[in-house]
Amino acid sequence: MPLNARVNSTFRLVGLRSLLVALVALAGASAAVAQSYPSRPIRIVVPTQAGAAQDTLARLLQPYLEKSLGQPIIVENRSGASTMIGTDTVAKAAPDGYTLLIVPTTFTVNAALNTRLAFDLERDFAPITVLVKNPLLFAVNAKVPARTLQEFVALAKAEPGKLNYGTSGASTQAHLLLEMWSARAGIKMQHVPYRGGAPAALAVATGETQLVLLSPLGILPQIEAGMVRALATGGLERDPKFPDLPTAAESGFPGFEAVQWLGLLTTAGTPPEIIATLNTEVNRVLREPDVAAKLALQGTTAAGGTPEAFKALIATEIRNWKEVARKADIKAVD
């Protein structure tokens, strides 16, 4: 072999050995970090203002997670730009498991409709688990002469285009769900978007709109006051809080599901061992009877599950919302 060829071969061999040594060292360092996790405070970023659903949940879980993980849990509200500021913070954080994010169902809607996001929900985040699930309620103004979904459908068919439904905003989960449901029911209604769930609940209570699809927590005061009547729950099974209320599936719409969830994510690239640790400990906290009782008072239910199941849920919802939006010609709101 010529001298130059032998020299080049030797350098390639040395380079390959150096690369292998570096990879082994990196893997060892990553494993060591994962084994010592957590060794310092963990930050949960809430991309909304204090008092919102994500914030309330984060602060409810905070002391239990501190005990379970053995480190302080810092809840940090980073609201603004329709939750995009806080979310982008976590997308760009170090992938070490010390920066977490609580997201609602709306995030899969945003990912499906908005092509100008600064991050990719599937690429830039690592799912940990679904935290809670909350079936939505179909509810009408008390003066609407309908006591079931089928009766409401008959009413809407008798007066096409004259009934209104309210939501917490255009291009939201409720907007997409009610458009999907209306298409299945074969009815046409007018959409009235509001700036949040509270104004939408007030509108149906006063008769400004005839129908809403809201969380029990958001509409229960109006139901208890007799101003609004619940027709069905959006869960696939009856809600234990409303045992006499049929599901949408029982009301003539098999397979139809209208459920809100809140889930926990971290930054993509976080070591799988750290994801597994967080998943195990968060699921343990969610199973505690005291936590379940406190969640019930807030009108919601602990969920839990694997990172893989949460990842699949996100992918499925993004795909489904894109299809619903296409059929209903719903565009993202700038």
HUJOBEL-V432193 format. One record per residue. BURIAL is + if it has 16 or more other ideal C-beta (glycine too) atoms within 10 Angstrom, else -. Layout:
BURIAL, BURIAL
This chain:
-, -, -, -, -, -, -, -, -, -, -, -, -, -, -, -, -, -, -, -, -, -, -, -, -, -, -, -, -, -, -, -, -, +, -, -, +, +, -, -, -, +, +, +, +, +, +, +, -, -, -, +, +, +, +, +, +, +, -, +, +, -, -, +, +, +, -, +, +, -, +, -, +, -, +, -, +, +, +, -, -, -, +, +, -, +, +, +, +, +, +, -, +, -, -, +, +, +, +, +, +, +, +, +, +, +, +, +, +, +, +, +, +, -, -, -, +, -, +, -, +, -, -, +, +, +, +, +, +, +, +, +, +, +, +, +, +, +, +, +, +, -, -, +, -, +, -, -, +, -, -, +, +, -, +, +, -, -, -, -, -, -, +, +, +, +, +, +, +, -, +, +, +, +, +, +, +, +, +, +, +, +, -, -, +, -, +, -, +, -, +, +, +, +, -, -, +, -, -, +, +, -, +, +, +, -, -, -, +, +, +, +, +, +, +, +, +, +, +, +, -, +, +, -, -, -, +, +, +, +, +, +, +, +, +, +, -, +, +, -, -, +, -, -, +, -, +, +, +, +, +, -, +, -, -, +, -, +, +, +, +, +, +, +, +, +, +, +, -, +, +, -, -, +, +, -, +, +, +, -, +, +, +, -, +, +, -, -, -, -, +, -, -, -, +, -, -, +, +, +, +, +, +, +, +, -, +, -, -, +, +, -, +, +, -, -, +, +, -, -, +, -, -, +, +, -, -, +, -, +, -, -, -, -
